[in-house]
Structure formats: structure tokens, C-alpha cells
Amino acid sequence: MLGKFRHILKRPALYIVAPILALGLPALLHTVSAGQADPGILRPEDLPADAVVLIDDPSASSKIEHPLSSGLTSSLRTQFSSEEQSLLLRHKSMRSFAAILPAQGIVVFNFVYQYATATEAEQAAKVLQSDINGAATLFQVKDFDFKEAKGLQGRGFLLQGNAGDSVYWFVGSRGQHLVLLMVNGMERSSVSSVFESMIQKLMTK
């Protein structure tokens, strides 16, 4: 993955799904595990019954390239200031959840990064939000009512993907955790509906 973070966010979900499928579906499904619940992480029960869960285990996250993976270090160095790069890559752990909704042709990813302090997590979210706000393909910024969100705060973004798809992202934080949610598909109304549903699920975590 190359280029500024906002360019990564506008790409179709295939930038992550393709490496996953390259592992082979049988082997991939073997990695699915109940795992430990983390603040802000989606669970299989949060999705429709026909959802195909791809990743639900901490060890599975190392098999894909995630938005703040170590493989992005060189790219981040040239696209963000040294202070921003240091902050973004300072996360101590990362947990991911991924699923496909085959009936709707939608992919859902949830990334949760743990930082040393709540201040670091909130600052990391602000750096990424600021970057997305400058994207030429940014179509809409969405705010949410977080009064009942158990500490979750952040903003939603709709970007136009390279294939004409709709890419919804939520970038926020809860305590020491940076929370990223991506919902991607071709039919905007369906993607929007799933995105809203996933946000509501995250609020109750």
C-alpha cells in the first residue's frame, strides 16, 4: 500500500481482501477464533446470519496488511511529518475483525489499535481524520450522537472508491484505543445502511 493514508482509505476493499483470499479460504477459516473481547471490536454476532467471518483472532491480523502496519513505515515517513508518523506507529497492539456479507456484496473491516494513553489514541484519530478531510474523493463527513456510546468518539467519512464503489470509514477513539471501521460495497444505500448498523454496534461495546 503506497501513498498518503487518505489514498489508502479510498481504495476498494480488495486491497485487503485479495491478500486474504490468496491464503486460501480453507486455511483462512481455520484461523477464525472467538478470541478475547476488545473495546470497539466487532463480533460475529453483530453481523447478519449469512456473514462470512474472515478474521476474528489476534494472530490472523499479521496475515494481512492493515492501515497502520509496519510495512507502511517507509510510506508514512514520506507522507506524514516525523511527529505524526511516530505517533501513528506507536500503537502497542492491534486487533482486527473482517467479514463479507455475500448477499449484499459488502466487506466489513474493524481495526482496533491500543496506545499507551487515551491522549495518544485521540491524537492519532485526529491526525487520520485531518488527512481524510483533504481527500479529493471525499463525498461526505458524518457526525454521530455519542451520548450513549460508552466513551466512543469520532467521525464517519464517505469516499468514492477507484472502482466507483462506496467506501465508508469511521475514525475515532475510545480510551486508549484507536478505532477504525471500514464498510465497502458498490450499492451506496446498502453500504450506508450496514455502516450505520455497525456504528450502532460499536457504540454499545
C-alpha positions in Angstrom: 0.0 0.0 0.0 1.5 3.2 -1.1 0.7 6.9 -0.9 -0.9 9.1 1.7 -3.3 7.5 4.2 -6.4 9.1 2.6 -5.5 7.4 -0.7 -5.4 4.1 1.1 -8.8 4.7 2.5 -10.5 5.4 -0.8 -9.4 2.1 -2.4 -11.9 -0.8 -2.8 -11.7 -3.4 0.0 -9.9 -5.7 -2.4 -6.6 -4.1 -1.3 -7.1 -6.1 1.8 -9.3 -8.9 0.7 -7.0 -10.0 -2.1 -4.1 -10.9 0.2 -6.6 -12.7 2.5 -8.0 -14.8 -0.3 -4.6 -15.6 -1.6 -4.1 -17.5 1.7 -6.8 -19.9 0.6 -10.3 -19.9 2.1 -10.0 -23.2 4.0 -6.8 -22.1 5.7 -8.3 -18.7 6.4 -11.4 -20.1 8.0 -9.2 -22.3 10.2 -7.8 -19.1 11.8 -11.2 -17.8 13.0 -11.4 -17.9 16.7 -13.7 -16.5 19.5 -10.7 -14.7 21.0 -10.8 -12.1 23.7 -13.3 -9.2 23.5 -11.7 -5.8 23.0 -13.2 -2.3 23.3 -14.7 -1.3 20.0 -14.2 -4.6 18.2 -17.0 -6.2 16.2 -18.0 -9.7 16.9 -19.6 -12.3 14.6 -22.9 -11.9 16.4 -23.0 -8.3 15.3 -23.4 -9.2 11.7 -26.2 -10.8 9.7 -26.5 -14.6 9.9 -25.2 -15.1 6.4 -22.0 -13.1 7.0 -18.8 -15.0 6.3 -16.3 -14.1 9.0 -12.7 -13.9 7.6 -10.7 -12.8 10.7 -11.7 -12.8 14.3 -8.4 -13.6 16.0 -5.4 -11.5 17.1 -2.9 -13.9 15.3 -4.8 -13.5 12.0 -4.1 -9.8 11.8 -0.4 -10.5 11.0 -1.5 -12.2 7.7 -2.9 -9.0 6.1 -1.6 -5.5 5.6 -3.6 -3.2 7.8 -3.7 0.6 7.6 -1.0 1.1 10.3 1.1 -2.0 9.6 4.9 -1.9 10.0 5.1 -2.4 6.2 3.8 1.2 5.8 6.6 2.7 7.8 8.6 3.9 4.8 5.5 5.3 3.1 4.4 7.1 6.3 7.8 8.6 6.7 7.4 10.5 3.4 3.7 11.4 3.7 3.3 12.5 7.3 5.5 14.6 9.5 8.0 12.7 11.6 5.9 13.5 14.7 2.7 12.2 13.1 4.5 9.1 11.8 5.9 8.4 15.2 2.5 8.8 16.8 0.6 6.6 14.3 3.1 3.8 14.6 3.3 3.9 18.4 0.5 1.5 18.9 1.3 -1.4 21.2 -1.1 -3.9 19.8 -3.7 -4.3 17.0 -6.8 -6.4 16.8 -8.8 -6.9 13.6 -12.2 -8.3 12.5 -13.2 -8.9 8.9 -16.3 -10.3 7.3 -18.0 -10.4 3.9 -21.8 -10.0 3.5 -22.2 -12.1 0.3 -25.9 -11.3 -0.3 -25.1 -7.6 -0.4 -21.6 -7.7 -1.8 -20.2 -5.8 1.2 -17.0 -6.1 3.1 -16.6 -5.0 6.7 -13.3 -4.4 8.5 -12.8 -3.3 12.1 -9.3 -2.4 13.3 -8.6 -1.5 17.0 -5.2 -0.2 18.0 -4.1 0.1 21.6 -1.9 3.0 22.6 -0.2 3.8 25.8 -2.6 6.5 26.8 -6.0 7.8 25.8 -4.4 11.1 24.7 -2.2 9.2 22.1 -5.2 7.3 20.8 -7.2 10.5 20.4 -4.4 12.4 18.8 -3.8 9.5 16.3 -7.5 9.7 15.4 -7.3 13.4 14.8 -4.3 13.0 12.5 -6.1 10.5 10.4 -9.3 12.5 10.3 -7.4 15.6 9.2 -5.8 13.6 6.4 -9.1 12.2 5.1 -10.7 15.6 5.2 -8.2 16.6 2.5 -9.1 13.7 0.1 -10.3 14.8 -3.3 -12.7 11.8 -3.4 -14.3 12.7 0.0 -18.0 12.9 -0.6 -19.5 13.3 2.9 -18.5 13.8 6.5 -20.8 12.3 9.1 -21.1 13.1 12.8 -22.8 10.9 15.3 -24.6 11.3 18.6 -22.3 9.6 21.1 -24.2 10.4 24.3 -24.8 6.7 24.9 -21.6 5.4 23.2 -19.7 4.3 26.3 -16.7 6.6 25.6 -16.5 6.2 21.8 -16.0 9.4 19.8 -15.1 10.0 16.2 -16.4 10.9 12.7 -17.6 9.0 9.7 -16.4 9.6 6.1 -17.8 8.5 2.7 -15.3 8.3 -0.1 -15.6 7.3 -3.7 -13.5 4.2 -4.5 -11.4 3.7 -7.6 -14.0 1.3 -9.0 -16.9 3.6 -8.4 -17.7 1.8 -5.1 -18.7 3.5 -1.8 -16.1 3.4 0.9 -17.4 4.3 4.4 -14.8 4.8 7.2 -15.2 5.6 10.8 -12.1 7.0 12.6 -12.3 7.5 16.3 -11.1 6.5 19.7 -12.3 5.1 23.0 -9.9 5.3 25.9 -6.5 4.0 24.9 -7.9 2.6 21.6 -7.9 4.0 18.1 -11.0 2.5 16.4 -11.2 2.2 12.6 -14.2 0.8 10.8 -14.5 0.3 7.0 -17.6 -0.8 5.1 -17.2 -1.1 1.3 -19.5 -2.1 -1.5 -21.0 -1.0 -4.8 -24.5 -0.1 -3.8 -24.3 3.1 -1.8 -27.7 2.8 0.0 -26.9 -0.8 1.2 -23.3 0.2 2.2 -24.7 3.2 4.2 -27.2 1.0 6.0 -24.6 -1.6 7.0 -22.2 1.2 8.1 -24.9 2.8 10.3 -25.7 -0.6 11.8 -22.0 -1.3 12.6 -21.6 2.1 14.2 -24.5 1.4 16.5 -22.9 -1.9 17.4 -19.6 -0.3 18.2 -21.4 2.3 20.4 -22.7 -0.4 22.7 -19.3 -2.2 23.1 
